[in-house]
Amino acid sequence: MKNRILVTTIFTILSMSLLLLPAFASKAQATDKIGWVGPVYKELSESLNRGFKAYYKKTYNKDVDITFVRPGGWPVCVDKVRVWGGKPDADIFLGAGAPAHEVLKKEGLIVPYKPKDWDKVPAQWHGMKVKDKDDYWTAFAPWIVTNLYNEKVLEMLRLPPPKTWKDLLNPIYRGNIVHTLPYASGTMHEAVEIILQTMGEKEGWTYLRLLAAQLARFSTGSTDTTHLVSRGEIPIGIAQPQMNAMAARKDGYPVRDLLPDKTILVPEAVALLKGAPNEAVGKIFLNWIFSMDGQKHVLDGSYFAARTDIKFSVWEKEGVTMAKHAQEALGADSFWELKVGFIEYDLDLAAKRFDEVNRYYEYEIYRKWGELKSSLFLIEEVEGEIQAAKALKMNVKNAAAKIKEARKLFEIDGAYAAARLAASKARSLLVAP
């Protein structure tokens, strides 16, 4: 009897141990976690993923699980963080330029943190903030807004590369340009701001309507624009991060970047989200990304490094794959040695009207793109007819006045239907003055 009780007791203890074993095993195997949300390209996220995991294992002898949420471009990512409302499913806002981070700062959705080696990133450059003075965000990868062109296709079409923003309105480029929406791409949003801040709002929106009429199509995002230009489907791509040409040429495509006459620095930045569920690991990541190791992984992800104390020539000797391509792309041994002229960019204004600009472009240009083009093309046809009638010594005074009215309705007011009516009236005045 005693033996039976002893056996039963031992069996019970072993059974309980087996039941508890998964819990203990699970606890022993638990890994630390971190989540990123942002608009960075796949090459960068993969490089940072590899680099940070290796660093974490080496430093803490632990694994770290990384999740990355990339819902779209800057504005879409900002909206994602807004939806979370201070209870995010991520810890780090990874990527996007100053306006996006300023919006998140204003809305209380990021919190201050000064990473190690923060002092190795300049406070500003040519008038543009590179990091927030209150430590809310810091640029880890600076770049410049450029345009792209496929030199082989332009040569076949016998078209010169357009050198200025206004060159892009030349009729020879119609149907040979592509760009995306400012809501889908932070780079396109910045390009719109460049136009509005250099030309003024009235002339700027006029320009953007005219540029939209030059497009072959709208792309789905900056990456799509790069692919279309690289493959030669459309030879000119507007509003591109400077490093896209570098990455395309590394892959063997005849793509070059084209610094327009007016451009800005974009401080691709990083910040700690308010309510980050893995805040401690998030701070470790922020410290790492500004370390020499982290910055090398930034460059290997086809983004330029932000530290002022690095040299691409030195990194090339150390075996950093992208260092040679970066030096060739910039014509300089570090990003901060680049010689470029920038506009006086009003960051406060850009942040204040961030949503408004995106919304206006979407509803007044993109959604009315077909009507926009048909209106402009009719105006251009009638203008040509008026010039032909004038050459025939016809009285075109009334028709010329009416087509001028049509131009104003189109360019200044964005009243496409009214512009078509005025153009049709101008055409009728050629028949019956």
QUITAWO-V652050 format. One record per residue. N is the residue number from 1. PHI is phi in whole degrees, -180 to 180 (* if undefined). OMEGA is omega in whole degrees, -180 to 180 (999 if undefined). Layout:
BEGIN
N_PHI_OMEGA ; N_PHI_OMEGA
END
This chain:
BEGIN
1_*_179 ; 2_-62_179 ; 3_-63_180 ; 4_-63_179 ; 5_-64_-179 ; 6_-64_179 ; 7_-62_180 ; 8_-63_-180 ; 9_-63_179 ; 10_-61_180 ; 11_-61_-180 ; 12_-64_180 ; 13_-63_179 ; 14_-64_179 ; 15_-63_179 ; 16_-65_179 ; 17_-64_180 ; 18_-66_179 ; 19_-67_-179 ; 20_-81_-175 ; 21_-57_179 ; 22_-59_-179 ; 23_-66_179 ; 24_-66_-180 ; 25_-64_-180 ; 26_-62_-179 ; 27_-65_-179 ; 28_-67_-176 ; 29_-92_-177 ; 30_-60_178 ; 31_-115_175 ; 32_-73_-175 ; 33_-133_172 ; 34_-153_178 ; 35_-125_175 ; 36_-113_168 ; 37_-136_-179 ; 38_168_-174 ; 39_-104_-176 ; 40_-71_-178 ; 41_-72_-177 ; 42_-59_-178 ; 43_-60_180 ; 44_-72_-178 ; 45_-61_179 ; 46_-68_179 ; 47_-66_179 ; 48_-65_179 ; 49_-61_180 ; 50_-62_-175 ; 51_-65_-176 ; 52_-71_178 ; 53_-63_180 ; 54_-65_179 ; 55_-62_-176 ; 56_-65_180 ; 57_-65_-178 ; 58_-68_-174 ; 59_-83_-173 ; 60_-113_-178 ; 61_54_179 ; 62_-140_174 ; 63_-86_175 ; 64_-133_176 ; 65_-88_-179 ; 66_-118_171 ; 67_-112_-177 ; 68_-131_178 ; 69_-105_178 ; 70_-127_-176 ; 71_-76_-178 ; 72_161_-180 ; 73_-75_-177 ; 74_-48_-174 ; 75_-60_-180 ; 76_-67_179 ; 77_-67_176 ; 78_-59_180 ; 79_-64_178 ; 80_-62_179 ; 81_-66_177 ; 82_-61_-179 ; 83_-62_179 ; 84_-65_174 ; 85_58_179 ; 86_88_175 ; 87_-127_-169 ; 88_-77_172 ; 89_-93_178 ; 90_-146_-178 ; 91_-112_-172 ; 92_-124_168 ; 93_-91_-170 ; 94_-109_178 ; 95_104_-176 ; 96_84_-177 ; 97_-89_-173 ; 98_-57_-178 ; 99_-57_-180 ; 100_-64_-180 ; 101_-71_177 ; 102_-66_176 ; 103_-64_180 ; 104_-65_177 ; 105_-65_-179 ; 106_-60_-177 ; 107_-89_175 ; 108_70_-176 ; 109_-104_170 ; 110_-128_-177 ; 111_-125_-177 ; 112_-71_172 ; 113_-160_179 ; 114_-101_-179 ; 115_-70_171 ; 116_-62_-178 ; 117_66_176 ; 118_-56_-178 ; 119_-71_179 ; 120_-82_177 ; 121_-108_-178 ; 122_-65_180 ; 123_-72_178 ; 124_-154_180 ; 125_-150_-178 ; 126_51_175 ; 127_87_-180 ; 128_-98_175 ; 129_-63_177 ; 130_-106_175 ; 131_-153_-178 ; 132_-83_-177 ; 133_-66_178 ; 134_-96_173 ; 135_73_180 ; 136_-76_-180 ; 137_-150_-179 ; 138_-143_178 ; 139_-74_174 ; 140_-108_-177 ; 141_-156_-180 ; 142_-78_174 ; 143_-156_-175 ; 144_-121_177 ; 145_-70_179 ; 146_-130_168 ; 147_-114_-180 ; 148_-120_169 ; 149_-147_176 ; 150_-92_-172 ; 151_-65_-180 ; 152_-68_-178 ; 153_-70_178 ; 154_-61_178 ; 155_-65_178 ; 156_-65_179 ; 157_-84_-178 ; 158_58_179 ; 159_-113_176 ; 160_-76_176 ; 161_-63_179 ; 162_-70_-174 ; 163_-99_-177 ; 164_-128_177 ; 165_-60_-178 ; 166_-72_175 ; 167_-58_-176 ; 168_-66_179 ; 169_-87_178 ; 170_-61_-179 ; 171_-55_-179 ; 172_-67_-179 ; 173_-98_-177 ; 174_-62_-179 ; 175_84_-179 ; 176_-116_-176 ; 177_-128_176 ; 178_-140_167 ; 179_-156_-177 ; 180_-107_179 ; 181_-87_176 ; 182_-63_177 ; 183_-75_-178 ; 184_-89_-175 ; 185_-147_176 ; 186_-65_179 ; 187_-65_177 ; 188_-67_176 ; 189_-59_179 ; 190_-66_177 ; 191_-62_177 ; 192_-62_178 ; 193_-63_177 ; 194_-57_-179 ; 195_-64_-177 ; 196_-66_-176 ; 197_-79_178 ; 198_-90_-177 ; 199_-101_-172 ; 200_91_-174 ; 201_-63_-176 ; 202_-64_-179 ; 203_-69_-180 ; 204_-64_178 ; 205_-69_173 ; 206_-59_180 ; 207_-59_-176 ; 208_-67_174 ; 209_-66_-179 ; 210_-67_178 ; 211_-66_179 ; 212_-60_179 ; 213_-70_-180 ; 214_-85_-172 ; 215_-73_170 ; 216_-77_180 ; 217_-172_169 ; 218_-95_176 ; 219_-88_-179 ; 220_-85_180 ; 221_172_-178 ; 222_-61_179 ; 223_-64_178 ; 224_-62_177 ; 225_-59_179 ; 226_-60_-179 ; 227_-65_180 ; 228_-62_179 ; 229_-73_-179 ; 230_-60_-179 ; 231_-76_178 ; 232_83_180 ; 233_-69_175 ; 234_-136_-168 ; 235_-77_-175 ; 236_-125_179 ; 237_-119_-177 ; 238_-96_172 ; 239_63_-179 ; 240_-122_170 ; 241_-61_-174 ; 242_-54_-174 ; 243_-76_-178 ; 244_-64_178 ; 245_-66_178 ; 246_-59_-179 ; 247_-67_-180 ; 248_-66_179 ; 249_-67_176 ; 250_-60_-180 ; 251_-85_174 ; 252_95_-180 ; 253_-89_-179 ; 254_-82_-174 ; 255_-110_176 ; 256_-128_174 ; 257_-88_-175 ; 258_-134_177 ; 259_-70_179 ; 260_-71_-177 ; 261_-68_179 ; 262_-132_-178 ; 263_-151_-179 ; 264_-143_169 ; 265_-80_172 ; 266_-114_177 ; 267_-85_178 ; 268_-60_-166 ; 269_-120_-179 ; 270_-140_-178 ; 271_-151_177 ; 272_-91_-178 ; 273_-76_174 ; 274_-65_179 ; 275_76_-179 ; 276_-54_-178 ; 277_-69_179 ; 278_-125_-172 ; 279_-59_-177 ; 280_-62_179 ; 281_-70_177 ; 282_-60_179 ; 283_-69_176 ; 284_-62_178 ; 285_-63_180 ; 286_-62_176 ; 287_-65_-177 ; 288_-68_-173 ; 289_-65_177 ; 290_-98_174 ; 291_-75_178 ; 292_-60_179 ; 293_-63_180 ; 294_-63_-179 ; 295_-68_175 ; 296_-66_177 ; 297_-72_172 ; 298_-61_-180 ; 299_-66_178 ; 300_-66_174 ; 301_-89_177 ; 302_71_171 ; 303_-118_179 ; 304_-78_-180 ; 305_-77_-174 ; 306_-97_-177 ; 307_-65_-179 ; 308_-85_-174 ; 309_-103_178 ; 310_-114_175 ; 311_-132_180 ; 312_-63_-179 ; 313_-63_178 ; 314_-69_-180 ; 315_-65_178 ; 316_-62_179 ; 317_-66_179 ; 318_-83_176 ; 319_94_177 ; 320_-74_-169 ; 321_-55_-172 ; 322_-84_-174 ; 323_-61_180 ; 324_-64_-179 ; 325_-65_179 ; 326_-66_-180 ; 327_-64_179 ; 328_-68_-178 ; 329_-67_-176 ; 330_-89_-173 ; 331_69_-178 ; 332_-150_-176 ; 333_-89_170 ; 334_-156_-177 ; 335_-59_-173 ; 336_-74_175 ; 337_-91_-179 ; 338_-66_179 ; 339_-103_-177 ; 340_-142_174 ; 341_-98_-178 ; 342_-118_174 ; 343_-80_172 ; 344_-82_-172 ; 345_-93_179 ; 346_-94_-177 ; 347_-66_180 ; 348_-62_178 ; 349_-65_-179 ; 350_-62_-180 ; 351_-69_-177 ; 352_-64_-176 ; 353_-106_-177 ; 354_-51_-178 ; 355_-71_-177 ; 356_-62_-180 ; 357_-63_180 ; 358_-61_-178 ; 359_-66_-178 ; 360_-63_-180 ; 361_-62_-178 ; 362_-62_-173 ; 363_-84_-174 ; 364_-101_179 ; 365_-122_-175 ; 366_-63_-176 ; 367_-71_179 ; 368_-113_-173 ; 369_-60_179 ; 370_-62_179 ; 371_-66_179 ; 372_-58_-177 ; 373_-66_-178 ; 374_-63_179 ; 375_-66_-179 ; 376_-64_-178 ; 377_-64_176 ; 378_-65_178 ; 379_-59_-180 ; 380_-64_178 ; 381_-62_-178 ; 382_-68_176 ; 383_-60_177 ; 384_-66_179 ; 385_-67_178 ; 386_-65_178 ; 387_-65_178 ; 388_-65_179 ; 389_-65_178 ; 390_-63_178 ; 391_-65_178 ; 392_-90_178 ; 393_67_177 ; 394_-79_177 ; 395_-81_-175 ; 396_-113_-175 ; 397_-56_-178 ; 398_-68_179 ; 399_-65_-180 ; 400_-64_179 ; 401_-66_-178 ; 402_-71_180 ; 403_-72_175 ; 404_-65_176 ; 405_-64_179 ; 406_-63_178 ; 407_-60_-179 ; 408_-63_-180 ; 409_-60_180 ; 410_-75_-170 ; 411_-74_-173 ; 412_-89_-174 ; 413_-90_-175 ; 414_65_-179 ; 415_-94_-170 ; 416_-66_-179 ; 417_-64_179 ; 418_-64_179 ; 419_-65_178 ; 420_-65_179 ; 421_-62_180 ; 422_-66_179 ; 423_-66_178 ; 424_-64_177 ; 425_-64_178 ; 426_-61_179 ; 427_-64_-180 ; 428_-67_180 ; 429_-72_175 ; 430_-73_179 ; 431_-83_-178 ; 432_-130_-178 ; 433_-65_999
END
